[in-house]
């Protein structure tokens, strides 16, 4: 399982507040409000890649702007120049 970590708690909190409530974000992503709350409080720092993508999509920010890979050695072989982005 590939995980990513929160890049900036302040940015995540700011974007979440601007978008509405933690509950609304959780519903849009399909995760529990508790999971969002734990991220924002810094009590949880990593999530699955698909969860991070869902959060960034729901907040209307570019992918990779709020989360960063935790293990670049694992993903580096898949990042190649000219690869089609999903």
N, C-alpha and C positions, 0 to 999 in steps of 0.2 A: 504494500500500500504506500503510495506516495503522499507525503504530507508537506504542508507549507506552514510557515509561521507568520504571525502578525508582524508587519513591517513597522507600523507606528500605531500605538494604542490611541494617541491623541487624534490621529487622522480617522481611524475607525470610529471613534466616538463622535467626532464632528460630523462625519458623513451619515452615521446612523441617526443622530438627532435631527439633521437637516431633512432626512427622508421620512421622518415620523417617529414611530415608536419601535422599540426592540421587538415587541410582539408582531407588529406589521412586517418587519424585516424577516423574522423567523418564519412567519406564515408564507411569505413570498419565496423563501428559500426551501422550505419544507423541513426545517429543523425546529427544535424546541426553543422557546424563549430563554430557557435556562442556559442553553448552549451559547446563545448570543451574549447573554449577560456575563457568563464566565469569561468569554473572550474580551469583552469591553473592560471588565474589572482586572484583567491580567492574570486571572486564576487558571486560565487555559491559554496556551500560546500557540498550539498547533491544531490544524484541521486537515481533513482530507482535501486533496486538490479539487475535487468536484464541488465540495462545500464552499471552498474559497471562491471558486468561479461563480457559483450561485450568489454568494454575498456581493461580490463585485458587480455582477450583472444587475442584481436587484437595486443596488445603490447607484447604478448608472456611471460607474467609473471604469477605466480601462483595466483589463485583467493584468495582474501583477503590480497594480498600484498600491494595494493594501496588504498584500501577502507576498512572501518570498520563499523560494525553495529552501528546505532545511539541509538537503544533501545534494550539492551541485555535482558531485562525482557520480551520483546515480543518474541524474537527468542530462548531464552534459553530452553523452554520446547521442542523444536524440535531438539535440539542438544543432542543426546544421544549416549552413548558409543556403538559401534558396528553397528551403523546405516550405511546403504549403502550410499555412496557419489554419487552424480549425476555427 
